[in-house]
C-alpha cells in the first residue's frame, strides 16, 4: 500500500474516535488542555495498538486462509465501513458523560478501536508494514481526536454523523479496492 492509501485508511479509522471526541467535547462545559491530551492519547494509543494485535492474530492463521485473504480483507473492511455508515444515521441517542476517568476512557478507547483490530487482521493478509501503519493510524487518530473534542465543545454535534459516515465509506472503498486488485491483477 502507498503512504496515501495508508493515510486514507488512518483517516477512515479515526472517524469513530473523532465522532466520540465531538460528543465528549459537547459534554464538557469548560474544555481544558488536559482533556484534549487525554482524549488524544487514549484514542490515538488504542487505535495504534489494535492493528498490531490484529496483525499478529492474522499472521498466526494466515497460512490457513492465504487463498481467500483478499476476500477476508474485503469483507472485514466492507462490514466495518457499512456498519459505521449505518450508525452515523442511527436514531439511537449516544450519551457521553464529561467523565475522563481511567475506566471511562478505557472503555471508550477500546470501543472506538475495535475496527482497527479488524483492519490489522486484514493488513496481515496483504503483508502490510504494520509498524508504519500503526504509527500513522495512532498519530492521525490523536490529531482528529484533539480536533473533535474542540469542535464538539465549540460547535455542537453538527459534524458527528457526517464524520462517522465518511469514515465508513472510506473503509468500504478501501475494501473494494483490495478485492479488485486481487481479482484483476
C-alpha positions, 0 to 999 in steps of 0.5 A: 500500500502507498503512504496515501492509501495508508493515510486514507485508511488512518483517516477512515479509522479515526472517524469513530474516535473523532465522532466520540471526541465531538460528543465528549467535547459537547459534554464538557462545559469548560474544555481544558488542555488536559482533556484534549491530551487525554482524549488524544492519547487514549484514542490515538494509543488504542487505535495504534495498538489494535492493528498490531494485535490484529496483525499478529492474530492474522499472521498466526492463521494466515497460512490457513486462509492465504487463498481467500485473504483478499476476500477476508480483507474485503469483507472485514473492511466492507462490514466495518465501513457499512456498519459505521455508515449505518450508525452515523444515521442511527436514531439511537441517542449516544450519551457521553458523560464529561467523565475522563476517568481511567475506566471511562476512557478505557472503555471508550478507547477500546470501543472506538478501536475495535475496527482497527483490530479488524483492519490489522487482521486484514493488513496481515493478509496483504503483508502490510508494514504494520509498524508504519501503519500503526504509527500513522493510524495512532498519530492521525487518530490523536490529531482528529481526536484533539480536533473533535473534542474542540469542535464538539465543545465549540460547535455542537454535534453538527459534524458527528454523523457526517464524520462517522459516515465518511469514515465508513465509506472510506473503509468500504472503498478501501475494501473494494479496492483490495478485492479488485486488485486481487481479482484483476491483477 
